[in-house]
Amino acid sequence: MCEEKYTSAKKSVNPSLFAVRVEFNSIYCRRHLSDIKIPDECVVLGFLRNGEVIPTSENPWVEIGDYILAMALHPMMVPELKFVLKKACPTYYSLIECSLKYSENQRYY
């Protein structure tokens, strides 16, 4: 009986761990990991860079190509957390203009 009270009083936790890749237009590029505002019941654990896990305790800069490692304590929070971590700045694209600068010595294929 004592065990029933204890387990029913506990908050139900069903964690979901995942990683989100930081793209070139991410709003988190060149920001500290601690600057990322995440939803309640979610945690940023750190990130993966070049095969090395970097914990949040080091408060590192986020760079393009990093994978932000995060956990939602309830599966219902996963879509919202992924949405927050994938926020991006708008990028300009045109078929008429190219934003690459060409020089005669360089060739782009």
Phi and psi in radians as a Rosetta constraint file:
Dihedral C 1 N 2 CA 2 C 2 CIRCULARHARMONIC -1.096 0.35
Dihedral N 2 CA 2 C 2 N 3 CIRCULARHARMONIC -0.669 0.35
Dihedral C 2 N 3 CA 3 C 3 CIRCULARHARMONIC -1.143 0.35
Dihedral N 3 CA 3 C 3 N 4 CIRCULARHARMONIC -0.652 0.35
Dihedral C 3 N 4 CA 4 C 4 CIRCULARHARMONIC -1.079 0.35
Dihedral N 4 CA 4 C 4 N 5 CIRCULARHARMONIC -0.755 0.35
Dihedral C 4 N 5 CA 5 C 5 CIRCULARHARMONIC -1.110 0.35
Dihedral N 5 CA 5 C 5 N 6 CIRCULARHARMONIC -0.725 0.35
Dihedral C 5 N 6 CA 6 C 6 CIRCULARHARMONIC -1.136 0.35
Dihedral N 6 CA 6 C 6 N 7 CIRCULARHARMONIC -0.799 0.35
Dihedral C 6 N 7 CA 7 C 7 CIRCULARHARMONIC -1.255 0.35
Dihedral N 7 CA 7 C 7 N 8 CIRCULARHARMONIC -0.603 0.35
Dihedral C 7 N 8 CA 8 C 8 CIRCULARHARMONIC -1.292 0.35
Dihedral N 8 CA 8 C 8 N 9 CIRCULARHARMONIC -0.450 0.35
Dihedral C 8 N 9 CA 9 C 9 CIRCULARHARMONIC -1.382 0.35
Dihedral N 9 CA 9 C 9 N 10 CIRCULARHARMONIC -0.391 0.35
Dihedral C 9 N 10 CA 10 C 10 CIRCULARHARMONIC -1.219 0.35
Dihedral N 10 CA 10 C 10 N 11 CIRCULARHARMONIC 2.581 0.35
Dihedral C 10 N 11 CA 11 C 11 CIRCULARHARMONIC -1.362 0.35
Dihedral N 11 CA 11 C 11 N 12 CIRCULARHARMONIC 2.353 0.35
Dihedral C 11 N 12 CA 12 C 12 CIRCULARHARMONIC -1.253 0.35
Dihedral N 12 CA 12 C 12 N 13 CIRCULARHARMONIC 2.151 0.35
Dihedral C 12 N 13 CA 13 C 13 CIRCULARHARMONIC -2.162 0.35
Dihedral N 13 CA 13 C 13 N 14 CIRCULARHARMONIC 2.206 0.35
Dihedral C 13 N 14 CA 14 C 14 CIRCULARHARMONIC -2.334 0.35
Dihedral N 14 CA 14 C 14 N 15 CIRCULARHARMONIC 1.400 0.35
Dihedral C 14 N 15 CA 15 C 15 CIRCULARHARMONIC -1.197 0.35
Dihedral N 15 CA 15 C 15 N 16 CIRCULARHARMONIC 2.570 0.35
Dihedral C 15 N 16 CA 16 C 16 CIRCULARHARMONIC -2.198 0.35
Dihedral N 16 CA 16 C 16 N 17 CIRCULARHARMONIC 2.061 0.35
Dihedral C 16 N 17 CA 17 C 17 CIRCULARHARMONIC -1.772 0.35
Dihedral N 17 CA 17 C 17 N 18 CIRCULARHARMONIC 2.379 0.35
Dihedral C 17 N 18 CA 18 C 18 CIRCULARHARMONIC -2.720 0.35
Dihedral N 18 CA 18 C 18 N 19 CIRCULARHARMONIC 3.005 0.35
Dihedral C 18 N 19 CA 19 C 19 CIRCULARHARMONIC -2.257 0.35
Dihedral N 19 CA 19 C 19 N 20 CIRCULARHARMONIC 2.489 0.35
Dihedral C 19 N 20 CA 20 C 20 CIRCULARHARMONIC -2.158 0.35
Dihedral N 20 CA 20 C 20 N 21 CIRCULARHARMONIC 2.215 0.35
Dihedral C 20 N 21 CA 21 C 21 CIRCULARHARMONIC -1.351 0.35
Dihedral N 21 CA 21 C 21 N 22 CIRCULARHARMONIC 2.376 0.35
Dihedral C 21 N 22 CA 22 C 22 CIRCULARHARMONIC -1.477 0.35
Dihedral N 22 CA 22 C 22 N 23 CIRCULARHARMONIC 2.014 0.35
Dihedral C 22 N 23 CA 23 C 23 CIRCULARHARMONIC -1.550 0.35
Dihedral N 23 CA 23 C 23 N 24 CIRCULARHARMONIC 2.975 0.35
Dihedral C 23 N 24 CA 24 C 24 CIRCULARHARMONIC -1.081 0.35
Dihedral N 24 CA 24 C 24 N 25 CIRCULARHARMONIC -0.443 0.35
Dihedral C 24 N 25 CA 25 C 25 CIRCULARHARMONIC -1.844 0.35
Dihedral N 25 CA 25 C 25 N 26 CIRCULARHARMONIC 0.289 0.35
Dihedral C 25 N 26 CA 26 C 26 CIRCULARHARMONIC -1.147 0.35
Dihedral N 26 CA 26 C 26 N 27 CIRCULARHARMONIC 2.482 0.35
Dihedral C 26 N 27 CA 27 C 27 CIRCULARHARMONIC -1.273 0.35
Dihedral N 27 CA 27 C 27 N 28 CIRCULARHARMONIC -0.168 0.35
Dihedral C 27 N 28 CA 28 C 28 CIRCULARHARMONIC -1.656 0.35
Dihedral N 28 CA 28 C 28 N 29 CIRCULARHARMONIC -0.078 0.35
Dihedral C 28 N 29 CA 29 C 29 CIRCULARHARMONIC -1.040 0.35
Dihedral N 29 CA 29 C 29 N 30 CIRCULARHARMONIC 2.356 0.35
Dihedral C 29 N 30 CA 30 C 30 CIRCULARHARMONIC 1.109 0.35
Dihedral N 30 CA 30 C 30 N 31 CIRCULARHARMONIC 0.488 0.35
Dihedral C 30 N 31 CA 31 C 31 CIRCULARHARMONIC -2.044 0.35
Dihedral N 31 CA 31 C 31 N 32 CIRCULARHARMONIC 2.717 0.35
Dihedral C 31 N 32 CA 32 C 32 CIRCULARHARMONIC -1.255 0.35
Dihedral N 32 CA 32 C 32 N 33 CIRCULARHARMONIC 2.593 0.35
Dihedral C 32 N 33 CA 33 C 33 CIRCULARHARMONIC -1.046 0.35
Dihedral N 33 CA 33 C 33 N 34 CIRCULARHARMONIC -0.574 0.35
Dihedral C 33 N 34 CA 34 C 34 CIRCULARHARMONIC -1.228 0.35
Dihedral N 34 CA 34 C 34 N 35 CIRCULARHARMONIC -0.269 0.35
Dihedral C 34 N 35 CA 35 C 35 CIRCULARHARMONIC -1.357 0.35
Dihedral N 35 CA 35 C 35 N 36 CIRCULARHARMONIC -0.209 0.35
Dihedral C 35 N 36 CA 36 C 36 CIRCULARHARMONIC -1.323 0.35
Dihedral N 36 CA 36 C 36 N 37 CIRCULARHARMONIC 2.101 0.35
Dihedral C 36 N 37 CA 37 C 37 CIRCULARHARMONIC -1.593 0.35
Dihedral N 37 CA 37 C 37 N 38 CIRCULARHARMONIC 2.077 0.35
Dihedral C 37 N 38 CA 38 C 38 CIRCULARHARMONIC -2.031 0.35
Dihedral N 38 CA 38 C 38 N 39 CIRCULARHARMONIC 2.815 0.35
Dihedral C 38 N 39 CA 39 C 39 CIRCULARHARMONIC -1.154 0.35
Dihedral N 39 CA 39 C 39 N 40 CIRCULARHARMONIC 2.818 0.35
Dihedral C 39 N 40 CA 40 C 40 CIRCULARHARMONIC -1.055 0.35
Dihedral N 40 CA 40 C 40 N 41 CIRCULARHARMONIC 2.705 0.35
Dihedral C 40 N 41 CA 41 C 41 CIRCULARHARMONIC 1.106 0.35
Dihedral N 41 CA 41 C 41 N 42 CIRCULARHARMONIC 0.454 0.35
Dihedral C 41 N 42 CA 42 C 42 CIRCULARHARMONIC -2.330 0.35
Dihedral N 42 CA 42 C 42 N 43 CIRCULARHARMONIC 2.687 0.35
Dihedral C 42 N 43 CA 43 C 43 CIRCULARHARMONIC -2.448 0.35
Dihedral N 43 CA 43 C 43 N 44 CIRCULARHARMONIC 2.384 0.35
Dihedral C 43 N 44 CA 44 C 44 CIRCULARHARMONIC -1.681 0.35
Dihedral N 44 CA 44 C 44 N 45 CIRCULARHARMONIC 2.151 0.35
Dihedral C 44 N 45 CA 45 C 45 CIRCULARHARMONIC -1.598 0.35
Dihedral N 45 CA 45 C 45 N 46 CIRCULARHARMONIC -0.420 0.35
Dihedral C 45 N 46 CA 46 C 46 CIRCULARHARMONIC 2.625 0.35
Dihedral N 46 CA 46 C 46 N 47 CIRCULARHARMONIC -2.695 0.35
Dihedral C 46 N 47 CA 47 C 47 CIRCULARHARMONIC -2.638 0.35
Dihedral N 47 CA 47 C 47 N 48 CIRCULARHARMONIC 2.916 0.35
Dihedral C 47 N 48 CA 48 C 48 CIRCULARHARMONIC -1.908 0.35
Dihedral N 48 CA 48 C 48 N 49 CIRCULARHARMONIC 2.159 0.35
Dihedral C 48 N 49 CA 49 C 49 CIRCULARHARMONIC -2.339 0.35
Dihedral N 49 CA 49 C 49 N 50 CIRCULARHARMONIC 2.125 0.35
Dihedral C 49 N 50 CA 50 C 50 CIRCULARHARMONIC 0.915 0.35
Dihedral N 50 CA 50 C 50 N 51 CIRCULARHARMONIC 0.723 0.35
Dihedral C 50 N 51 CA 51 C 51 CIRCULARHARMONIC 1.375 0.35
Dihedral N 51 CA 51 C 51 N 52 CIRCULARHARMONIC 0.073 0.35
Dihedral C 51 N 52 CA 52 C 52 CIRCULARHARMONIC -1.995 0.35
Dihedral N 52 CA 52 C 52 N 53 CIRCULARHARMONIC 2.306 0.35
Dihedral C 52 N 53 CA 53 C 53 CIRCULARHARMONIC -1.479 0.35
Dihedral N 53 CA 53 C 53 N 54 CIRCULARHARMONIC 2.215 0.35
Dihedral C 53 N 54 CA 54 C 54 CIRCULARHARMONIC -1.985 0.35
Dihedral N 54 CA 54 C 54 N 55 CIRCULARHARMONIC 2.026 0.35
Dihedral C 54 N 55 CA 55 C 55 CIRCULARHARMONIC -1.313 0.35
Dihedral N 55 CA 55 C 55 N 56 CIRCULARHARMONIC 2.814 0.35
Dihedral C 55 N 56 CA 56 C 56 CIRCULARHARMONIC -1.154 0.35
Dihedral N 56 CA 56 C 56 N 57 CIRCULARHARMONIC -0.407 0.35
Dihedral C 56 N 57 CA 57 C 57 CIRCULARHARMONIC -1.063 0.35
Dihedral N 57 CA 57 C 57 N 58 CIRCULARHARMONIC -0.416 0.35
Dihedral C 57 N 58 CA 58 C 58 CIRCULARHARMONIC -1.459 0.35
Dihedral N 58 CA 58 C 58 N 59 CIRCULARHARMONIC -0.183 0.35
Dihedral C 58 N 59 CA 59 C 59 CIRCULARHARMONIC 0.782 0.35
Dihedral N 59 CA 59 C 59 N 60 CIRCULARHARMONIC 0.998 0.35
Dihedral C 59 N 60 CA 60 C 60 CIRCULARHARMONIC -1.361 0.35
Dihedral N 60 CA 60 C 60 N 61 CIRCULARHARMONIC 2.934 0.35
Dihedral C 60 N 61 CA 61 C 61 CIRCULARHARMONIC -1.371 0.35
Dihedral N 61 CA 61 C 61 N 62 CIRCULARHARMONIC 2.505 0.35
Dihedral C 61 N 62 CA 62 C 62 CIRCULARHARMONIC -1.557 0.35
Dihedral N 62 CA 62 C 62 N 63 CIRCULARHARMONIC 2.335 0.35
Dihedral C 62 N 63 CA 63 C 63 CIRCULARHARMONIC -2.201 0.35
Dihedral N 63 CA 63 C 63 N 64 CIRCULARHARMONIC 2.817 0.35
Dihedral C 63 N 64 CA 64 C 64 CIRCULARHARMONIC -1.019 0.35
Dihedral N 64 CA 64 C 64 N 65 CIRCULARHARMONIC 2.363 0.35
Dihedral C 64 N 65 CA 65 C 65 CIRCULARHARMONIC 1.624 0.35
Dihedral N 65 CA 65 C 65 N 66 CIRCULARHARMONIC -0.216 0.35
Dihedral C 65 N 66 CA 66 C 66 CIRCULARHARMONIC -1.193 0.35
Dihedral N 66 CA 66 C 66 N 67 CIRCULARHARMONIC 2.720 0.35
Dihedral C 66 N 67 CA 67 C 67 CIRCULARHARMONIC -1.971 0.35
Dihedral N 67 CA 67 C 67 N 68 CIRCULARHARMONIC 2.027 0.35
Dihedral C 67 N 68 CA 68 C 68 CIRCULARHARMONIC -1.361 0.35
Dihedral N 68 CA 68 C 68 N 69 CIRCULARHARMONIC 2.168 0.35
Dihedral C 68 N 69 CA 69 C 69 CIRCULARHARMONIC -1.659 0.35
Dihedral N 69 CA 69 C 69 N 70 CIRCULARHARMONIC 2.122 0.35
Dihedral C 69 N 70 CA 70 C 70 CIRCULARHARMONIC -2.387 0.35
Dihedral N 70 CA 70 C 70 N 71 CIRCULARHARMONIC 2.811 0.35
Dihedral C 70 N 71 CA 71 C 71 CIRCULARHARMONIC -2.406 0.35
Dihedral N 71 CA 71 C 71 N 72 CIRCULARHARMONIC 2.314 0.35
Dihedral C 71 N 72 CA 72 C 72 CIRCULARHARMONIC -1.778 0.35
Dihedral N 72 CA 72 C 72 N 73 CIRCULARHARMONIC 2.231 0.35
Dihedral C 72 N 73 CA 73 C 73 CIRCULARHARMONIC -1.306 0.35
Dihedral N 73 CA 73 C 73 N 74 CIRCULARHARMONIC -0.246 0.35
Dihedral C 73 N 74 CA 74 C 74 CIRCULARHARMONIC -2.362 0.35
Dihedral N 74 CA 74 C 74 N 75 CIRCULARHARMONIC 2.355 0.35
Dihedral C 74 N 75 CA 75 C 75 CIRCULARHARMONIC -0.989 0.35
Dihedral N 75 CA 75 C 75 N 76 CIRCULARHARMONIC -0.463 0.35
Dihedral C 75 N 76 CA 76 C 76 CIRCULARHARMONIC -1.158 0.35
Dihedral N 76 CA 76 C 76 N 77 CIRCULARHARMONIC -0.354 0.35
Dihedral C 76 N 77 CA 77 C 77 CIRCULARHARMONIC -1.547 0.35
Dihedral N 77 CA 77 C 77 N 78 CIRCULARHARMONIC -0.168 0.35
Dihedral C 77 N 78 CA 78 C 78 CIRCULARHARMONIC -1.019 0.35
Dihedral N 78 CA 78 C 78 N 79 CIRCULARHARMONIC -0.863 0.35
Dihedral C 78 N 79 CA 79 C 79 CIRCULARHARMONIC -1.050 0.35
Dihedral N 79 CA 79 C 79 N 80 CIRCULARHARMONIC -0.709 0.35
Dihedral C 79 N 80 CA 80 C 80 CIRCULARHARMONIC -1.162 0.35
Dihedral N 80 CA 80 C 80 N 81 CIRCULARHARMONIC -0.738 0.35
Dihedral C 80 N 81 CA 81 C 81 CIRCULARHARMONIC -1.135 0.35
Dihedral N 81 CA 81 C 81 N 82 CIRCULARHARMONIC -0.735 0.35
Dihedral C 81 N 82 CA 82 C 82 CIRCULARHARMONIC -1.096 0.35
Dihedral N 82 CA 82 C 82 N 83 CIRCULARHARMONIC -0.708 0.35
Dihedral C 82 N 83 CA 83 C 83 CIRCULARHARMONIC -1.037 0.35
Dihedral N 83 CA 83 C 83 N 84 CIRCULARHARMONIC -0.808 0.35
Dihedral C 83 N 84 CA 84 C 84 CIRCULARHARMONIC -1.094 0.35
Dihedral N 84 CA 84 C 84 N 85 CIRCULARHARMONIC -0.774 0.35
Dihedral C 84 N 85 CA 85 C 85 CIRCULARHARMONIC -1.296 0.35
Dihedral N 85 CA 85 C 85 N 86 CIRCULARHARMONIC -0.328 0.35
Dihedral C 85 N 86 CA 86 C 86 CIRCULARHARMONIC -1.710 0.35
Dihedral N 86 CA 86 C 86 N 87 CIRCULARHARMONIC 0.187 0.35
Dihedral C 86 N 87 CA 87 C 87 CIRCULARHARMONIC -1.040 0.35
Dihedral N 87 CA 87 C 87 N 88 CIRCULARHARMONIC 2.421 0.35
Dihedral C 87 N 88 CA 88 C 88 CIRCULARHARMONIC -2.381 0.35
Dihedral N 88 CA 88 C 88 N 89 CIRCULARHARMONIC 2.723 0.35
Dihedral C 88 N 89 CA 89 C 89 CIRCULARHARMONIC -1.434 0.35
Dihedral N 89 CA 89 C 89 N 90 CIRCULARHARMONIC 2.575 0.35
Dihedral C 89 N 90 CA 90 C 90 CIRCULARHARMONIC -1.140 0.35
Dihedral N 90 CA 90 C 90 N 91 CIRCULARHARMONIC 2.525 0.35
Dihedral C 90 N 91 CA 91 C 91 CIRCULARHARMONIC -2.061 0.35
Dihedral N 91 CA 91 C 91 N 92 CIRCULARHARMONIC 2.649 0.35
Dihedral C 91 N 92 CA 92 C 92 CIRCULARHARMONIC -1.699 0.35
Dihedral N 92 CA 92 C 92 N 93 CIRCULARHARMONIC 2.316 0.35
Dihedral C 92 N 93 CA 93 C 93 CIRCULARHARMONIC -2.441 0.35
Dihedral N 93 CA 93 C 93 N 94 CIRCULARHARMONIC 2.345 0.35
Dihedral C 93 N 94 CA 94 C 94 CIRCULARHARMONIC -2.534 0.35
Dihedral N 94 CA 94 C 94 N 95 CIRCULARHARMONIC 2.424 0.35
Dihedral C 94 N 95 CA 95 C 95 CIRCULARHARMONIC -1.338 0.35
Dihedral N 95 CA 95 C 95 N 96 CIRCULARHARMONIC -0.344 0.35
Dihedral C 95 N 96 CA 96 C 96 CIRCULARHARMONIC -1.504 0.35
Dihedral N 96 CA 96 C 96 N 97 CIRCULARHARMONIC -0.711 0.35
Dihedral C 96 N 97 CA 97 C 97 CIRCULARHARMONIC -1.912 0.35
Dihedral N 97 CA 97 C 97 N 98 CIRCULARHARMONIC 2.624 0.35
Dihedral C 97 N 98 CA 98 C 98 CIRCULARHARMONIC -2.120 0.35
Dihedral N 98 CA 98 C 98 N 99 CIRCULARHARMONIC 2.311 0.35
Dihedral C 98 N 99 CA 99 C 99 CIRCULARHARMONIC -1.462 0.35
Dihedral N 99 CA 99 C 99 N 100 CIRCULARHARMONIC -0.107 0.35
Dihedral C 99 N 100 CA 100 C 100 CIRCULARHARMONIC -1.316 0.35
Dihedral N 100 CA 100 C 100 N 101 CIRCULARHARMONIC 2.410 0.35
Dihedral C 100 N 101 CA 101 C 101 CIRCULARHARMONIC -1.655 0.35
Dihedral N 101 CA 101 C 101 N 102 CIRCULARHARMONIC 2.135 0.35
Dihedral C 101 N 102 CA 102 C 102 CIRCULARHARMONIC -1.724 0.35
Dihedral N 102 CA 102 C 102 N 103 CIRCULARHARMONIC 2.507 0.35
Dihedral C 102 N 103 CA 103 C 103 CIRCULARHARMONIC -2.186 0.35
Dihedral N 103 CA 103 C 103 N 104 CIRCULARHARMONIC 2.830 0.35
Dihedral C 103 N 104 CA 104 C 104 CIRCULARHARMONIC -1.176 0.35
Dihedral N 104 CA 104 C 104 N 105 CIRCULARHARMONIC -0.421 0.35
Dihedral C 104 N 105 CA 105 C 105 CIRCULARHARMONIC -1.490 0.35
Dihedral N 105 CA 105 C 105 N 106 CIRCULARHARMONIC -0.243 0.35
Dihedral C 105 N 106 CA 106 C 106 CIRCULARHARMONIC -1.952 0.35
Dihedral N 106 CA 106 C 106 N 107 CIRCULARHARMONIC 2.543 0.35
Dihedral C 106 N 107 CA 107 C 107 CIRCULARHARMONIC -2.221 0.35
Dihedral N 107 CA 107 C 107 N 108 CIRCULARHARMONIC 2.384 0.35
Dihedral C 107 N 108 CA 108 C 108 CIRCULARHARMONIC -1.980 0.35
Dihedral N 108 CA 108 C 108 N 109 CIRCULARHARMONIC 2.245 0.35
